[in-house]
């Protein structure tokens, strides 16, 4: 039995295009893997700790082989709990809407908490940085505009390059993606975009 961690980054729920397509993926996945566990991590319902002075000092202590202070150890224990939920999953699904050409701040907050030495990456002076997380990833992107190659707006897309760069950094290199967009179009065009994305999600979920 495998664990699929589904990380949801939109607060719009039933009105979210990325969540709608992710749910189609999950329905197909459940049919194919009825015994697998699906762990839903709704970033808008989670209480993530502030990445404050004690946490960042603990991080640098770990990086330099030093002993964190008692306050720093308490902060680092919070990080460890959140990191382990992420790193112990076998597969990953993300629904990621575009906000101001990038990702929602709650997802960036989560990334800042879990991108930690010893949990999601390591460093060796001879080989450099290495990601420590493994497993296949499916990412559902949504955007109001069109940013594909040839659109003339490619430079504005800081959503996919940032997110996929981060995935690669922590070791998650087997990535499948579905893009839902543009969603700020006439209703009949949006319906067609959503219909195609849902079909792609069903196909991906049944083979994931």
C-alpha positions in Angstrom: 0.0 0.0 0.0 1.4 3.4 -1.0 0.7 6.9 0.3 -0.2 9.6 -2.1 0.2 13.1 -0.6 -2.1 15.6 -2.2 -1.1 19.2 -1.5 -3.9 21.7 -2.3 -2.9 25.4 -2.7 -6.2 27.1 -3.7 -8.7 28.6 -1.2 -11.5 28.6 -3.8 -12.5 24.9 -3.3 -15.5 24.1 -5.5 -14.8 27.2 -7.7 -11.2 26.2 -8.2 -10.2 24.9 -11.6 -7.0 23.3 -10.3 -8.9 21.5 -7.5 -11.6 20.4 -10.0 -9.0 18.8 -12.2 -7.1 17.3 -9.2 -10.3 15.7 -8.0 -10.8 14.0 -11.4 -7.2 12.7 -11.0 -8.0 11.4 -7.5 -11.2 9.6 -8.6 -9.3 7.8 -11.3 -6.4 7.0 -8.9 -8.7 5.6 -6.2 -10.3 3.3 -8.8 -6.9 2.0 -9.8 -5.4 1.9 -6.3 -8.3 1.2 -3.9 -6.0 0.2 -1.0 -3.6 3.2 -1.2 -3.9 6.0 1.3 -4.6 9.5 0.1 -3.3 12.2 2.5 -4.9 15.6 1.8 -2.8 18.5 2.9 -5.0 21.6 2.5 -2.5 24.5 3.0 -5.4 26.8 3.8 -6.4 24.7 6.8 -2.9 24.0 8.1 -1.3 26.1 10.8 2.3 26.4 9.5 4.8 27.9 11.9 6.5 31.2 11.1 10.0 30.6 9.8 11.4 33.0 12.3 14.7 33.6 14.0 14.8 30.4 16.1 14.0 28.2 13.1 16.5 29.8 10.8 19.2 29.7 13.5 18.5 26.1 14.1 18.8 25.4 10.4 22.2 27.1 10.2 23.3 25.2 13.4 22.4 21.9 11.7 24.2 22.9 8.5 27.4 23.8 10.4 27.3 20.7 12.7 26.6 22.8 15.8 24.2 22.2 18.7 21.0 24.3 18.5 19.9 26.1 21.7 16.9 24.7 23.6 14.6 27.3 21.9 16.0 26.4 18.5 15.6 22.7 19.2 11.9 23.3 19.9 11.5 25.2 16.7 13.4 22.6 14.7 11.2 19.8 16.1 8.2 21.6 14.5 10.0 21.6 11.2 10.8 17.9 11.5 7.2 16.9 12.0 6.0 18.8 8.9 9.0 17.6 6.9 8.4 14.0 7.7 4.8 14.1 6.6 6.1 15.3 3.2 9.2 13.1 2.8 7.5 9.9 4.0 4.9 9.9 1.2 5.4 7.6 -1.8 3.7 9.8 -4.5 2.8 13.4 -4.8 -0.1 15.4 -6.3 -0.1 19.2 -6.3 -2.8 21.6 -7.4 -1.2 24.9 -8.0 -3.1 28.0 -9.2 -1.1 31.0 -10.6 -1.2 34.1 -8.3 0.4 37.2 -9.7 2.4 35.2 -12.2 3.8 32.9 -9.4 2.5 30.5 -6.7 0.2 31.2 -3.8 2.0 32.5 -0.7 0.8 29.6 1.4 2.6 27.2 -0.9 5.7 29.3 -0.8 5.4 29.3 3.0 5.2 25.5 3.0 8.1 25.2 0.7 10.2 27.4 3.0 9.4 25.2 6.0 10.1 21.8 4.4 13.2 22.7 2.3 15.6 21.8 5.0 19.0 20.1 5.4 18.8 16.4 6.4 15.1 16.2 5.4 14.7 17.3 1.8 18.3 18.0 0.7 21.9 17.4 1.7 25.2 19.1 0.8 28.6 17.5 0.1 31.6 19.7 -0.7 32.7 17.3 -3.4 29.3 16.7 -5.1 27.3 19.8 -4.1 23.6 19.7 -3.3 21.5 16.5 -3.5 17.8 16.1 -3.2 16.6 13.5 -0.6 13.0 13.1 -1.7 11.9 10.4 -4.1 8.7 9.4 -5.9 6.6 10.4 -8.9 4.9 13.8 -9.0 1.7 15.0 -10.7 1.2 18.8 -10.8 -2.1 20.5 -11.9 -1.4 24.1 -12.8 -4.0 26.7 -13.5 -3.7 30.2 -14.8 -6.1 33.0 -16.0 -3.8 33.8 -18.9 -1.9 31.9 -21.5 1.9 31.7 -21.0 2.8 28.8 -23.3 5.7 29.0 -25.8 4.7 31.3 -28.6 2.1 33.2 -26.5 4.4 36.2 -26.2 3.9 36.2 -22.4 6.3 33.4 -21.5 8.5 35.7 -19.4 5.6 36.4 -17.1 5.3 32.7 -16.1 7.1 32.4 -12.8 4.8 29.7 -11.6 6.1 26.6 -13.4 9.8 27.5 -13.6 10.0 28.2 -9.9 7.9 25.2 -8.8 9.6 22.7 -11.1 13.0 24.1 -10.1 12.1 23.5 -6.4 10.9 20.0 -7.2 14.2 19.1 -8.9 16.2 20.6 -6.0 14.6 18.3 -3.4 15.0 15.3 -5.7 11.6 15.0 -7.3 12.4 14.7 -11.0 9.7 12.3 -12.3 7.1 14.9 -12.9 3.9 14.8 -15.0 1.9 18.1 -15.4 -1.4 19.2 -16.6 -2.1 22.9 -17.3 -5.6 24.4 -17.0 -5.7 27.7 -18.9 -6.4 30.3 -19.9 -9.4 30.4 -17.5 -10.2 34.1 -18.1 -11.8 33.5 -21.4 -15.3 33.3 -22.7 -17.3 30.6 -20.8 -17.5 28.2 -23.7 -13.8 28.3 -24.2 -13.1 27.8 -20.5 -15.5 24.8 -20.5 -13.5 23.2 -23.3 -10.2 23.9 -21.5 -11.6 22.3 -18.3 -13.1 19.4 -20.1 -9.7 18.6 -21.8 -7.8 18.9 -18.6 -10.3 16.7 -16.7 -9.8 14.0 -19.4 -6.1 14.3 -19.1 -6.3 14.0 -15.3 -8.4 10.9 -15.5 -5.9 9.3 -17.8 -3.0 10.3 -15.7 -4.6 9.2 -12.4 -5.5 5.8 -13.8 -1.8 5.1 -14.6 -0.1 6.9 -11.8 
